[in-house]
Amino acid sequence: MITVGAFEAKTKFSELLDRVERGEEIVITRHGHRVARIISDPPLDAMAEQKARETKAAEVMAEFARVREMLRAEGVSFTVDDILSARDEGRR
C-alpha cells in the first residue's frame, strides 16, 4: 500500500490507476489525513475466475461445433422447432 497526497494523486492519477490495476492499494491523504482508498475492482482473483469462465465457454462452443459437424457428416439435421421442442420436453 502506498500513500499519496491529494495534489500528487491529481497530477499522477493515470499512473496510480496503472498501479492499482496491477494489484496495489493506494491511500490518498489531504493535509495528512486519510480521505480515500483506491483498490482494484473486481479483485484480481475475480478477474481470473471470469477469464476461466470465458475459456470454458469457448471450449463448450468448440465441442458443440464438433458434434454438429459429426452429425452433419452422418446426415442428421435438426430444425429450430426440433431443438425447441426437445428443450421444452425436458422441462416437463
Secondary structure, 3 states (H helix, E strand, C coil): CEEEEHHHHHHCHHHHHHHHHCCCCEEEEECCEEEEEECCCCCHHHHHHHHHHHHHHHHHHHHHHHHHHHHHHCCCCCCHHHHHHHHHHCCC
